[in-house]
Structures are given as structure tokens and as C-alpha cells.
């Protein structure tokens, strides 16, 4: 059976890899000073990282998987894309809230 996801595979893997790299860089910069200030930001970043990274790991696995159910390729891709969007929205909200919280702490 033909690979119906071939045309979608490369763009989503590239995007997922870039976002994973960025989020791991953010996490690596955050971890050395984590939980020293007692701010809400610390817990929020931890929860955001613990949810976002596994979601994107699952997205990467689903797109790299060659033995996906080919008779249900459209629904398989739709679910993977939904996970991708949920992961990016969650990470974006985490970053924006972190920026707002940092701004408020520095300007009060």
C-alpha cells in the first residue's frame, strides 16, 4: 500500500524538530536556576515542560512511524496534527505567561 503521509511527513517533522530544539534550549537555560526564587513561574515552567515535551515526542514518533494504519491514514494524520497544534499552543501559552510574570516581578 502506498504511503499517504509522505507529502506531510517532512514538513511536520522539521517543524517539530525546530520547536523541540527551541523548547529544550529554554528548559536547559531554566533548569540551573529552577525553584530558587519560589515564584509561580517556576511551577508553571515545570508543568509546561513536563506536558509539552512528551506531546512533541509523540508527534515525532507518529510521523516517523512507517507502519501506521494505512487504511486510516487521514484520521491518523488528523490526530497527529491535533497533537502538534495542542503542543505548540500549550508551549506558546507557557512562554507568554512566563514573559508576563517576569515583567510583573521586575516592574513592581
DSSP file (Angstrom, degrees, kcal/mol; ACC not computed):
  #  RESIDUE AA STRUCTURE BP1 BP2  ACC     N-H-->O    O-->H-N    N-H-->O    O-->H-N    TCO  KAPPA ALPHA  PHI   PSI    X-CA   Y-CA   Z-CA
    1    1 A X              0   0    0      0, 0.0    69,-0.0     0, 0.0    70,-0.0   0.000 360.0 360.0 360.0 143.9    0.0    0.0    0.0
    2    2 A X        -     0   0    0      1,-0.1     2,-1.0     2,-0.0     3,-0.1  -0.299 360.0-108.6 -72.5 156.0    1.3    3.5   -0.8
    3    3 A X    >   -     0   0    0      1,-0.2     3,-0.9     2,-0.1     4,-0.2  -0.745  33.4-176.9 -86.4 101.4    2.5    5.9    1.9
    4    4 A X  T 3  S+     0   0    0     -2,-1.0     3,-0.3     1,-0.2    -1,-0.2   0.636  79.0  55.6 -75.9 -14.5   -0.3    8.5    2.0
    5    5 A X  T >> S+     0   0    0      1,-0.2     4,-2.1     2,-0.1     3,-1.1   0.460  74.9 101.8 -96.0  -1.6    1.6   10.6    4.6
    6    6 A X  H <> S+     0   0    0     -3,-0.9     4,-0.8     1,-0.3    -1,-0.2   0.872  81.6  48.6 -52.7 -44.4    4.8   11.0    2.6
    7    7 A X  H 34 S+     0   0    0     -3,-0.3     4,-0.4    -4,-0.2    -1,-0.3   0.754 117.8  41.4 -71.1 -22.5    4.0   14.6    1.5
    8    8 A X  H <> S+     0   0    0     -3,-1.1     4,-1.7    -4,-0.1     5,-0.2   0.671  98.6  77.3 -94.2 -20.2    3.1   15.7    5.1
    9    9 A X  H  X S+     0   0    0     -4,-2.1     4,-2.3     1,-0.2     5,-0.2   0.935  91.2  47.1 -61.3 -54.7    5.9   13.9    6.9
   10   10 A X  H  X S+     0   0    0     -4,-0.8     4,-2.5     1,-0.2     5,-0.2   0.911 111.8  48.1 -61.1 -47.0    8.9   16.1    6.2
   11   11 A X  H  > S+     0   0    0     -4,-0.4     4,-2.4     1,-0.2    -1,-0.2   0.918 115.3  43.9 -62.6 -40.9    7.3   19.5    7.0
   12   12 A X  H  X S+     0   0    0     -4,-1.7     4,-2.4     2,-0.2    -1,-0.2   0.862 113.9  50.3 -74.0 -32.8    5.8   18.3   10.3
   13   13 A X  H  X S+     0   0    0     -4,-2.3     4,-2.6    -5,-0.2    -2,-0.2   0.913 112.4  48.1 -67.5 -41.7    9.0   16.5   11.3
   14   14 A X  H  X S+     0   0    0     -4,-2.5     4,-2.3    -5,-0.2    -2,-0.2   0.944 114.4  45.2 -62.1 -48.3   11.0   19.7   10.5
   15   15 A X  H  X S+     0   0    0     -4,-2.4     4,-2.4    -5,-0.2     5,-0.2   0.913 114.1  49.1 -62.8 -42.8    8.6   21.9   12.5
   16   16 A X  H  X S+     0   0    0     -4,-2.4     4,-2.8     1,-0.2    -1,-0.2   0.909 110.9  50.4 -64.2 -42.1    8.5   19.5   15.4
   17   17 A X  H  X S+     0   0    0     -4,-2.6     4,-2.4     2,-0.2    -1,-0.2   0.899 111.4  47.9 -62.7 -41.5   12.3   19.2   15.5
   18   18 A X  H  X S+     0   0    0     -4,-2.3     4,-2.4     2,-0.2    -2,-0.2   0.929 114.5  45.6 -65.2 -45.5   12.7   23.0   15.5
   19   19 A X  H  X S+     0   0    0     -4,-2.4     4,-2.9     2,-0.2     5,-0.2   0.903 112.9  50.4 -66.9 -41.0   10.2   23.5   18.2
   20   20 A X  H  X S+     0   0    0     -4,-2.8     4,-2.6    -5,-0.2     5,-0.2   0.920 111.2  49.5 -61.2 -43.1   11.6   20.7   20.3
   21   21 A X  H  X S+     0   0    0     -4,-2.4     4,-1.8    -5,-0.2    -2,-0.2   0.917 113.0  46.5 -61.4 -43.9   15.1   22.2   19.9
   22   22 A X  H  X S+     0   0    0     -4,-2.4     4,-2.3     2,-0.2    -2,-0.2   0.933 114.0  47.2 -64.2 -46.3   13.9   25.6   21.0
   23   23 A X  H  X S+     0   0    0     -4,-2.9     4,-2.6     1,-0.2    -2,-0.2   0.873 111.3  50.8 -68.2 -35.7   11.9   24.2   24.0
   24   24 A X  H  X S+     0   0    0     -4,-2.6     4,-2.6    -5,-0.2    -1,-0.2   0.864 109.7  51.7 -67.0 -34.4   14.8   22.1   25.1
   25   25 A X  H  X S+     0   0    0     -4,-1.8     4,-1.9    -5,-0.2    -2,-0.2   0.916 110.6  47.7 -65.5 -43.5   17.1   25.2   24.9
   26   26 A X  H  X S+     0   0    0     -4,-2.3     4,-1.8     2,-0.2    -2,-0.2   0.932 113.9  47.6 -61.3 -45.8   14.6   27.1   27.0
   27   27 A X  H  X S+     0   0    0     -4,-2.6     4,-2.8     1,-0.2    -2,-0.2   0.897 109.7  52.5 -63.4 -41.0   14.4   24.3   29.5
   28   28 A X  H  X S+     0   0    0     -4,-2.6     4,-0.7     1,-0.2    -1,-0.2   0.860 111.5  46.5 -64.6 -35.1   18.2   23.9   29.7
   29   29 A X  H  < S+     0   0    0     -4,-1.9     4,-0.3    -5,-0.2    -1,-0.2   0.818 117.2  44.8 -74.0 -30.5   18.6   27.7   30.4
   30   30 A X  H >< S+     0   0    0     -4,-1.8     3,-1.1    -5,-0.2     4,-0.3   0.871  98.9  68.8 -81.6 -38.8   15.8   27.5   33.1
   31   31 A X  H >< S+     0   0    0     -4,-2.8     3,-1.7     1,-0.2    -1,-0.1   0.845  89.3  60.3 -57.0 -44.3   16.8   24.3   34.9
   32   32 A X  T 3< S+     0   0    0     -4,-0.7    -1,-0.2     1,-0.3    -2,-0.1   0.826 117.6  31.9 -58.1 -29.9   20.1   25.5   36.6
   33   33 A X  T X  S+     0   0    0     -3,-1.1     3,-1.2    -4,-0.3     4,-0.3   0.259  91.1 139.5-107.0  12.5   18.2   28.2   38.5
   34   34 A X  T <   +     0   0    0     -3,-1.7    -3,-0.1    -4,-0.3     9,-0.0  -0.268  69.5   2.5 -65.1 140.4   14.9   26.4   38.9
   35   35 A X  T 3  S+     0   0    0      4,-0.1    -1,-0.2     1,-0.1    -4,-0.0   0.685  95.2 110.4  62.1  24.8   12.9   26.6   42.1
   36   36 A X  S <  S+     0   0    0     -3,-1.2    -2,-0.1     1,-0.1    -1,-0.1   0.709  77.6  44.7 -94.4 -24.3   15.3   29.0   43.8
   37   37 A X  S    S-     0   0    0     -4,-0.3     3,-0.1     2,-0.1    -1,-0.1   0.693  93.1-134.9 -95.4 -19.7   13.0   32.0   43.8
   38   38 A X        +     0   0    0      1,-0.2     2,-0.1     2,-0.0    -4,-0.0   0.661  53.8 146.8  73.8  15.1    9.8   30.4   44.9
   39   39 A X    >>  -     0   0    0      1,-0.1     3,-1.0     4,-0.0     4,-0.8  -0.436  63.7-116.5 -82.2 159.2    7.8   32.3   42.2
   40   40 A X  H 3> S+     0   0    0      1,-0.2     4,-2.4     2,-0.2     3,-0.2   0.805 110.9  72.6 -61.4 -30.5    4.8   30.8   40.5
   41   41 A X  H 3> S+     0   0    0      1,-0.2     4,-2.9     2,-0.2     5,-0.2   0.863  90.0  58.1 -52.7 -40.3    6.8   30.9   37.3
   42   42 A X  H <> S+     0   0    0     -3,-1.0     4,-1.9     1,-0.2    -1,-0.2   0.932 110.0  41.0 -60.5 -48.2    8.9   28.0   38.5
   43   43 A X  H  X S+     0   0    0     -4,-0.8     4,-2.6    -3,-0.2     5,-0.2   0.890 114.9  52.7 -67.3 -39.7    6.0   25.7   38.9
   44   44 A X  H  X S+     0   0    0     -4,-2.4     4,-2.6     1,-0.2    -2,-0.2   0.906 110.1  47.3 -64.0 -42.8    4.4   26.9   35.6
   45   45 A X  H  X S+     0   0    0     -4,-2.9     4,-2.5    -5,-0.2     5,-0.2   0.894 112.0  51.1 -65.6 -39.4    7.5   26.3   33.6
   46   46 A X  H  X S+     0   0    0     -4,-1.9     4,-2.5    -5,-0.2    -2,-0.2   0.944 113.4  43.5 -63.5 -48.0    7.9   22.8   35.1
   47   47 A X  H  X S+     0   0    0     -4,-2.6     4,-1.4     1,-0.2     5,-0.2   0.922 114.1  51.2 -63.9 -43.9    4.4   21.8   34.3
   48   48 A X  H  X S+     0   0    0     -4,-2.6     4,-2.7    -5,-0.2     5,-0.2   0.898 113.4  44.6 -59.7 -42.1    4.6   23.3   30.8
   49   49 A X  H  X S+     0   0    0     -4,-2.5     4,-1.8     1,-0.2     5,-0.3   0.898 110.6  53.6 -69.6 -41.3    7.8   21.5   30.1
   50   50 A X  H  < S+     0   0    0     -4,-2.5     4,-0.3    -5,-0.2    -1,-0.2   0.720 118.7  35.9 -68.7 -20.6    6.5   18.2   31.5
   51   51 A X  H  X S+     0   0    0     -4,-1.4     4,-1.5    -5,-0.2    -2,-0.2   0.845 117.2  49.0 -95.4 -44.5    3.5   18.3   29.3
   52   52 A X  H  X S+     0   0    0     -4,-2.7     4,-2.3    -5,-0.2     5,-0.2   0.922 106.7  52.9 -65.7 -47.9    4.9   19.9   26.1
   53   53 A X  H  X S+     0   0    0     -4,-1.8     4,-1.9    -5,-0.2    -1,-0.2   0.909 109.9  46.5 -62.2 -45.1    8.0   17.7   25.6
   54   54 A X  H  > S+     0   0    0     -5,-0.3     4,-2.3    -4,-0.3    -1,-0.2   0.887 110.6  54.4 -64.1 -35.5    6.1   14.3   25.7
   55   55 A X  H  X S+     0   0    0     -4,-1.5     4,-2.2     1,-0.2    -2,-0.2   0.940 111.7  44.1 -61.1 -45.6    3.4   15.6   23.4
   56   56 A X  H  X S+     0   0    0     -4,-2.3     4,-2.3     1,-0.2    -1,-0.2   0.806 110.2  55.0 -72.5 -27.6    6.0   16.6   20.8
   57   57 A X  H  X S+     0   0    0     -4,-1.9     4,-2.4    -5,-0.2    -1,-0.2   0.898 109.2  48.4 -67.2 -39.8    7.9   13.3   21.3
   58   58 A X  H  X S+     0   0    0     -4,-2.3     4,-2.8     2,-0.2    -2,-0.2   0.906 110.5  51.1 -65.3 -42.2    4.6   11.5   20.5
   59   59 A X  H  X S+     0   0    0     -4,-2.2     4,-2.1     2,-0.2     5,-0.2   0.930 110.9  48.6 -60.0 -45.6    4.1   13.7   17.4
   60   60 A X  H  X S+     0   0    0     -4,-2.3     4,-2.0     1,-0.2    -2,-0.2   0.925 112.4  48.3 -61.6 -44.7    7.6   12.9   16.2
   61   61 A X  H  X S+     0   0    0     -4,-2.4     4,-1.6     1,-0.2    -2,-0.2   0.935 110.4  51.2 -60.8 -46.8    7.1    9.2   16.8
   62   62 A X  H  < S+     0   0    0     -4,-2.8    -1,-0.2     1,-0.2    -2,-0.2   0.860 113.2  44.9 -62.3 -35.9    3.8    9.2   15.0
   63   63 A X  H  < S+     0   0    0     -4,-2.1    -1,-0.2    -5,-0.2    -2,-0.2   0.803 115.1  46.7 -80.0 -27.8    5.2   10.9   11.9
   64   64 A X  H  < S+     0   0    0     -4,-2.0     2,-0.2    -5,-0.2    -2,-0.2   0.669  87.1 108.0 -84.3 -16.5    8.3    8.8   11.8
   65   65 A X     <  -     0   0    0     -4,-1.6     3,-0.4    -5,-0.2    -4,-0.0  -0.438  48.1-171.5 -65.2 125.7    6.3    5.6   12.2
   66   66 A X  S    S+     0   0    0     -2,-0.2    -1,-0.2     1,-0.2    -4,-0.0   0.662  77.6  60.8 -92.1 -19.0    6.3    3.6    8.9
   67   67 A X  S    S+     0   0    0      2,-0.1    -1,-0.2     3,-0.0    -2,-0.1  -0.089  70.5 142.9-103.3  35.6    3.7    1.0   10.0
   68   68 A X  S    S-     0   0    0     -3,-0.4     2,-1.2     1,-0.1     5,-0.1  -0.294  71.3 -82.5 -67.7 160.3    0.8    3.3   10.7
   69   69 A X    >   -     0   0    0      1,-0.2     3,-1.9     3,-0.1     7,-0.2  -0.509  46.4-168.1 -69.3  98.5   -2.7    2.1    9.8
   70   70 A X  G >  S+     0   0    0     -2,-1.2     3,-1.1     1,-0.3    -1,-0.2   0.758  82.2  61.1 -64.2 -26.9   -2.7    3.0    6.1
   71   71 A X  G 3  S+     0   0    0      1,-0.3    -1,-0.3     2,-0.1     3,-0.1   0.666 113.7  38.0 -73.8 -13.6   -6.4    2.3    5.6
   72   72 A X  G <> S+     0   0    0     -3,-1.9     4,-2.4     1,-0.1    -1,-0.3  -0.138  77.0 132.3-122.9  36.0   -7.0    5.1    8.2
   73   73 A X  H <>  +     0   0    0     -3,-1.1     4,-2.6     1,-0.2     5,-0.2   0.864  69.5  53.1 -59.2 -40.1   -4.2    7.5    7.1
   74   74 A X  H  > S+     0   0    0      2,-0.2     4,-2.4     1,-0.2    -1,-0.2   0.934 113.0  41.7 -65.1 -46.5   -6.4   10.6    7.1
   75   75 A X  H  > S+     0   0    0      2,-0.2     4,-2.2     1,-0.2    -1,-0.2   0.857 113.8  54.3 -69.6 -33.6   -7.6   10.1   10.6
   76   76 A X  H  X S+     0   0    0     -4,-2.4     4,-2.0    -7,-0.2    -2,-0.2   0.931 112.4  43.1 -63.1 -46.0   -4.1    9.1   11.8
   77   77 A X  H  X S+     0   0    0     -4,-2.6     4,-3.0     2,-0.2     5,-0.2   0.903 111.4  54.8 -67.4 -40.7   -2.7   12.3   10.4
   78   78 A X  H  X S+     0   0    0     -4,-2.4     4,-2.2     1,-0.2    -2,-0.2   0.913 109.9  46.7 -59.8 -43.1   -5.5   14.5   11.7
   79   79 A X  H  X S+     0   0    0     -4,-2.2     4,-2.3     2,-0.2    -1,-0.2   0.908 112.8  49.7 -66.0 -41.1   -4.9   13.2   15.2
   80   80 A X  H  X S+     0   0    0     -4,-2.0     4,-2.3     1,-0.2    -2,-0.2   0.917 111.1  49.1 -62.9 -43.1   -1.2   13.8   14.9
   81   81 A X  H  X S+     0   0    0     -4,-3.0     4,-2.6     2,-0.2    -1,-0.2   0.880 108.9  53.4 -64.3 -38.2   -1.8   17.3   13.6
   82   82 A X  H  X S+     0   0    0     -4,-2.2     4,-2.8    -5,-0.2    -1,-0.2   0.919 109.4  48.2 -62.1 -43.8   -4.2   17.9   16.5
   83   83 A X  H  X S+     0   0    0     -4,-2.3     4,-2.7     2,-0.2    -2,-0.2   0.905 110.5  52.5 -61.1 -41.5   -1.4   16.8   19.0
   84   84 A X  H  X S+     0   0    0     -4,-2.3     4,-2.2     2,-0.2    -2,-0.2   0.932 112.2  44.4 -59.3 -47.6    1.0   19.1   17.1
   85   85 A X  H  X S+     0   0    0     -4,-2.6     4,-2.7     2,-0.2     5,-0.3   0.914 113.0  50.7 -66.5 -43.3   -1.3   22.1   17.5
   86   86 A X  H  X S+     0   0    0     -4,-2.8     4,-2.5     1,-0.2    -2,-0.2   0.922 111.4  49.6 -59.8 -43.9   -2.1   21.3   21.1
   87   87 A X  H  X S+     0   0    0     -4,-2.7     4,-2.3    -5,-0.2    -2,-0.2   0.916 113.1  44.6 -62.0 -44.4    1.6   21.1   21.9
   88   88 A X  H  X S+     0   0    0     -4,-2.2     4,-2.6     2,-0.2    -2,-0.2   0.890 114.1  49.2 -70.6 -38.3    2.5   24.3   20.2
   89   89 A X  H  X S+     0   0    0     -4,-2.7     4,-2.7     2,-0.2     5,-0.2   0.929 112.3  48.8 -64.6 -44.0   -0.4   26.2   21.8
   90   90 A X  H  X S+     0   0    0     -4,-2.5     4,-2.2    -5,-0.3    -2,-0.2   0.925 113.8  45.7 -62.2 -44.6    0.5   24.9   25.2
   91   91 A X  H  X S+     0   0    0     -4,-2.3     4,-2.5     2,-0.2    -1,-0.2   0.910 112.5  51.1 -65.4 -41.7    4.1   25.8   24.8
   92   92 A X  H  X S+     0   0    0     -4,-2.6     4,-2.8     2,-0.2     5,-0.2   0.929 110.6  48.2 -61.2 -46.1    3.2   29.3   23.5
   93   93 A X  H  X S+     0   0    0     -4,-2.7     4,-2.7     1,-0.2     5,-0.2   0.904 111.0  51.9 -62.2 -40.6    0.9   29.9   26.4
   94   94 A X  H  X S+     0   0    0     -4,-2.2     4,-2.1    -5,-0.2    -2,-0.2   0.930 112.3  45.1 -60.2 -46.0    3.6   28.8   28.8
   95   95 A X  H  X S+     0   0    0     -4,-2.5     4,-2.4     2,-0.2    -2,-0.2   0.923 114.2  48.1 -65.7 -44.7    6.2   31.2   27.2
   96   96 A X  H  X S+     0   0    0     -4,-2.8     4,-2.6     1,-0.2     5,-0.2   0.929 112.9  47.8 -63.6 -45.3    3.7   34.1   27.1
   97   97 A X  H  X S+     0   0    0     -4,-2.7     4,-2.7    -5,-0.2    -1,-0.2   0.882 111.3  51.8 -63.1 -37.2    2.7   33.6   30.8
   98   98 A X  H  X S+     0   0    0     -4,-2.1     4,-2.4    -5,-0.2    -1,-0.2   0.910 110.4  48.2 -63.8 -42.6    6.3   33.3   31.8
   99   99 A X  H  X S+     0   0    0     -4,-2.4     4,-2.3     2,-0.2    -2,-0.2   0.918 113.3  47.1 -64.3 -43.4    7.1   36.6   30.0
  100  100 A X  H  X S+     0   0    0     -4,-2.6     4,-2.5     2,-0.2    -2,-0.2   0.929 113.2  48.3 -64.4 -45.7    4.2   38.4   31.6
  101  101 A X  H  X S+     0   0    0     -4,-2.7     4,-2.2     1,-0.2    -2,-0.2   0.904 112.1  49.0 -62.8 -42.0    5.1   37.0   35.1
  102  102 A X  H  X S+     0   0    0     -4,-2.4     4,-2.1     2,-0.2    -1,-0.2   0.902 111.3  50.0 -63.8 -41.5    8.7   38.1   34.7
  103  103 A X  H  X S+     0   0    0     -4,-2.3     4,-1.7     1,-0.2    -2,-0.2   0.925 110.9  49.2 -61.9 -44.9    7.7   41.5   33.6
  104  104 A X  H  < S+     0   0    0     -4,-2.5    -2,-0.2     1,-0.2    -1,-0.2   0.890 111.1  49.5 -64.7 -39.8    5.4   41.9   36.5
  105  105 A X  H >< S+     0   0    0     -4,-2.2     3,-0.7     1,-0.2    -1,-0.2   0.893 113.8  45.5 -66.1 -39.8    8.0   40.8   39.0
  106  106 A X  H 3< S+     0   0    0     -4,-2.1    -1,-0.2     1,-0.2    -2,-0.2   0.747 116.0  45.5 -76.4 -23.4   10.6   43.2   37.6
  107  107 A X  T 3<        0   0    0     -4,-1.7    -1,-0.2    -5,-0.2    -2,-0.2   0.056 360.0 360.0-112.4  25.6    8.3   46.2   37.4
  108  108 A X    <         0   0    0     -3,-0.7    -1,-0.2    -4,-0.1    -2,-0.1   0.376 360.0 360.0-125.0 360.0    6.6   46.0   40.8
